[in-house]
Structures are given as C-alpha cells and as structure tokens.
Amino acid sequence: MAHVISDACIMCGACEGTCPVSCISAGDSQYNIDGGTCIDCGSCVGVCPVGAISEG
C-alpha cells in the first residue's frame, strides 16, 4: 500500500529528495505521493519533521 501525506505537511520538501522512485511532488498546499509509483519503501517517513507521512 502506498504512503500518503496528510494535511499536517508544512511543505519543507525533506521527503521529496529521499524518494528513490521520485513519486513525491509539491502540490498547492502540501506535498503529494503518486500512489501508482510509490514502492512503499518508507524512506520518506523518517525524514518528515512533523510526522505527516503514513501508510495509506
């Protein structure tokens, strides 16, 4: 199951650079994860300073 980013996202961008398949991109008010590309590795979870990323 792909990871998701919640409304708690502060748009810091820390997660985007850690994704090995580049499935994270900036949206209007928060970053988004492309569920079809996400390989569920969890590399983004540990770098989020506000805990906004979880399994979807």
Secondary structure, DSSP 8 states (H G I E B T S, - for coil): --EEE-TT-----TTGGG-TT--EEE-SSSEEE-TTT-----TTGGG-TT--EEE-
